[in-house]
Amino acid sequence: MDGEELQQHARARVQELPGANLEHPFGPGWDVFKVRDKVFMLMTDVTGEPIVILKAEPGEGKALQEQYDDITPGYHMNKKHWITLHPSGGLQRQLIEDLVTESYLLVVENLPHAKRPVDPSTFGQDAR
């Protein structure tokens, strides 16, 4: 998967997330995705390659970095709470979508209940 595909998959997943918005507070070289004014994903190519930066639980982020060469600490972010996805073919589309969703839900969980666009404990589960 090349960088363009990496960012396309991440962007496509964001479009399915309630209350998610795209902003450019750092200029045109950075796509910043927020839910209720809180950042959950950034995309840029200022590093020389298209990357996706996501929030992650510290333990999960560390495990992902150990498991995948294409996942490193968050570029220009808190290295404990953010990860960077790099394009080079090792990340499957489903993993990218899952990581975007997890980042979104981590931010939603910290919002006041009245501001949550979804219930993070049940979002994405089948209503069977």
N, C-alpha and C positions, 0 to 999 in steps of 0.2 A: 504494500500500500504506500503510495507516495504521499507527500505532505498535503497536496490539494485534496486528495481523497480523505485523509485523516480529518482535515478541517471540515470537509463537506459532511462527513458522517456525524461529527460532533454538532455541527450547525443544524442538520436535519433533526437530530434528537431534541435539541433545544426548542425547535418549532412546535414540538408536541407537549411541551411542559407549560402548564397554566401559569400565567403571570410573568413569564420570562420576557425580558426586554434587552435589545441591543443598544449600546451607547458607545460613544467614542471620546471619553473624558481625557485620554492621553494622546489624542491626535489620530490621524487616519491610519497609522501603522498598527493600531491596537483595536481589536474588537473586544468589547467588554460586555459580558452577559450578566444581567442582574435579575433578581427576583425581589420585589419590594425594596429597591434601592440597595440591596446587598449583593456583592459580587459572588458568583459561583463558578464562572468560567472566563478565561481570557484566551484570545488567539492572536498570534503575531508571527511575523517572519523576520523580525529585527535581528534574530540570532543567525540569520543566513539560511534557515530552513523553516518551513511552516510548522509551528508547534501549537499544542493545546495545553493550557494550564488549568488544573482542576483542584478543588478542595478534596481532602481525603482524611479519614480518621488516621491519627498518627501510626497506629499499629498496622493498619491496612496499607497505608502508603509505603511504609518500610518493607512490608512483605512483597508488595508489587514491584518495588525497586529491586529486590533480591531475585525475583522470579523473571522479570523482563528487562532486557538490556535497553529497550526503547522507553522505559519509564525512569525518570530521574527526579531529584528534588525540584520543587517549584522554582522556576526562573523568576527572579526579582520578587519572590514572595517568601513567606515564612516557610522554611524548609521542613518543618515538622508537620505542618497542616496542609501543604500544597504539593502537588506532583506535576511534572511536565511529561506529556506524551510526545514522542519523537517519531517521525515517519521513517520507516526503513523496512517495513514488511512484517514485523513480528507481532503486531497487534491486530486481532480480529475485530470486525465491525461490531459484533455483539458486546465484546469487552469495552470498546470505546463508548457505546451507547449506555452500558451499565455504569461506567465510571462517571459519565455526564449526569446521569440520573442520580447517582449517589451523592455527587457534589451538590446538586440542586437540593436534594432532601436534607443534607447536612445544614444548609443555610436556612431552609424552611423550618426545620426543627427549632432553630434559635429565634424565630420570629414570634411576636406575641400571637396568641391563638387567633385573635380577631383579624390579624393581617395575613394569616396563612392562606394561600390560594388552594391548597390541598391539605389533607390530613397525612402527614408523613408516615404514620404507622400503617396506613392502609393503601396509600397511593401505589398504583400499578398492579394491585392484586385483582384477580378475577372476582366479579360480584356474583358468585355462584351460590 
